[in-house]
Amino acid sequence: MTRKPLASRVSRASQARLGWALLCLGALAAPTARAAEPPFALTDPARIEAGKTRFGATCAAYCHGSEGVGGRAPSFKGRSDFVPAAAFQTITEGRRGADIMPPWGKAFTPEQIWELVSYLNWLSTQPAP
């Protein structure tokens, strides 16, 4: 008994649905993948300042504290383990579980998120409290 190839056993409509689903999944993943690298130097003083301003307005009051020290999250100062790409992903997508953080990917552009990351990157080079 010879079996037909899978493609000939699956209806065209099912193949089309599968193709559409894979295309949609790729489109959903694309923004994070495209923004995996910052579009500017993270050491740019103007970008660090823009990130500091945004951080003070949206991140400091309740969760991260003034200058990234205190609040409900660990300090950003003196963090030798800071990874910019991981910070970008966390800010964009948020985090669930005991260490919850809301996603900011729809509120800020990727460039604005990278400005936040540039500020956090700068904080990580400052002496720990």
BELQUIMO-V325796 format. One record per helix or strand of 3 or more residues. SS is the DSSP state (helix for helix, strand for strand). FROM is the first residue (numbers start at 1). LEN is the number of residues. Records with the same first field share a line. If there is no record, write none. Layout:
# BELQUIMO-V325796
SS->FROM-LEN, FROM-LEN
This chain:
# BELQUIMO-V325796
helix->6-4, 12-23, 45-14, 60-5, 66-3, 84-10, 110-15
